[in-house]
């Protein structure tokens, strides 16, 4: 089945809500950090919400 995918959630008031699930892919150019073992990636989405994600680069070498 091709997306959009949905999942069922039970809210605090016991009502059921179906919400679309999606995947967003971001690309970060880390070439300027060739010896880095760990980084923290930060970005804002279009609504201004800030996201941060720590990554252990030694897992990808």
N, C-alpha and C positions, 0 to 999 in steps of 0.2 A: 504494500500500500504506500503510495507516495503521499507526502504531507499535504496540507498542514496537519500536524499531529495534535491530538487533544488528550487531555487527562482529566480525570474526575477528582474534585477536591471537596471535602466536607468542611463547611465554614463553621465558625464558632456557634452560630445559631442553628446548627444541624441541617441547614439547607445545602443542597448539592450544587456545585458550580462546575461547569466544563470550561477549561481554559486551553487556549492554543499554546502548544510548545514549539519552540523554534531553536535554531542553532545560529549563532552569529560568530563569524570568524574574524579575528583581528590578526594582523601581521606586524611584528615588531622587528626592526633591523638592529641586530645586536653585534654587527661586525666591528663596531668601534670598541667592543669589550671582549677581545679575543681570549683573555685569560680569566674572565669572570667565572666564578663557580656558582654564584647565586645572584639573582637580580630581583628587584621588585618593580613590576610593571604597573603603571598608573595611566588611566585615561578617563575622559568624561564622555558620556553619551550625549545624544542630541538634546536631551532635556536638562543637561547640566549635572546629572548624578555622577559622582566620582567613584571609580572602581579601582581597587588595587589587588594585585595577585603576585604572590611570591613564587619564584621558579628556581629549581635546582638544576642548573645547566649541566652539571656533571652526569645527569641521567641521559643526556642527549648526545654525548660524544662517543 
